[in-house]
Amino acid sequence: MKTFLPIKTALAAAALALGACSGPSEDVRVSFCKNISKAAIPEADSVEWQSNENTFRRPEYAIAALSFDVTGRDGTKSMHRSECYFAYDVLDDTALQLADPFTAYSTLPFAMTLDGRMLPDAELVRLRSDEQARIGKAAVKALESNAKALADKVRAGIGQ
């Protein structure tokens, strides 16, 4: 019986791609807000997330409000609160947006507060840009790793 390497390769690639899609069920806006909130506190050594409240002010904007504890590099603990504001980004609601309201809003915040202080636009732009670069680098690294694993499997299959 003849084995078709391209079919095996395609199946392996599909399995790797589907495996890469599994991830946290947390909304991307909340994850993004968590990441830039942590980055906004440079002395943070570790962060413990306490709560997340999402508020929707249809059709203007949505707010992801986070409460968290920070342990500094010197061991001191402090409580913080951040709010990320996301613009409404659709013309007409769909069933998906009615079931999951956050999908109707932009994925990047247009404003952010940290402990009640509105971050200046320049600081928010820097935090957003840094986080997007970090996410992009992580995606490239994951793709490289998956491509290497696939190439190793193909080479192993050729040697059979």
DALINCOR-V805155 format. One record per backbone hydrogen bond with DSSP energy under -0.5 kcal/mol. NH is the residue of the N-H (numbers start at 1). CO is the residue of the C=O. Records with the same first field share a line. If there is no record, write none. Layout:
NH=CO, CO
//
This chain:
5=3
8=4
9=5
10=6
11=7
12=8
13=9
14=10
15=11
16=12
17=13
18=14
19=15
20=16
21=17, 18
22=18, 19
31=27
32=28
33=29
34=30
35=31
36=32
37=33
38=34
39=35
40=36
41=38
42=40
44=41
45=71
46=71
48=69
49=47
50=67
51=67
53=65
55=53, 63
57=55, 61
58=56
60=57
61=57
62=86
63=55
64=84
65=53, 63
66=64, 82
67=51
68=80
69=48
70=78
71=46
72=70, 76
73=43
75=72
78=70
80=68
82=66
83=113
84=64
85=111
86=62
88=60
89=104
98=94
99=95
100=96
103=100
104=101
105=102
106=87
110=85
111=85
113=83
114=117
115=81
117=114
118=116
119=112
124=120
125=121
126=122
127=123
128=124
129=125
130=126
131=127
132=128
133=129
134=130
135=131
136=132
137=133
138=134
139=135
140=136
141=137
142=138
143=139
144=140
145=141
146=142
147=143
148=144
149=145
150=146
151=147
152=148
153=149
154=150
155=151
156=152
157=153
158=154
159=155
160=157
//
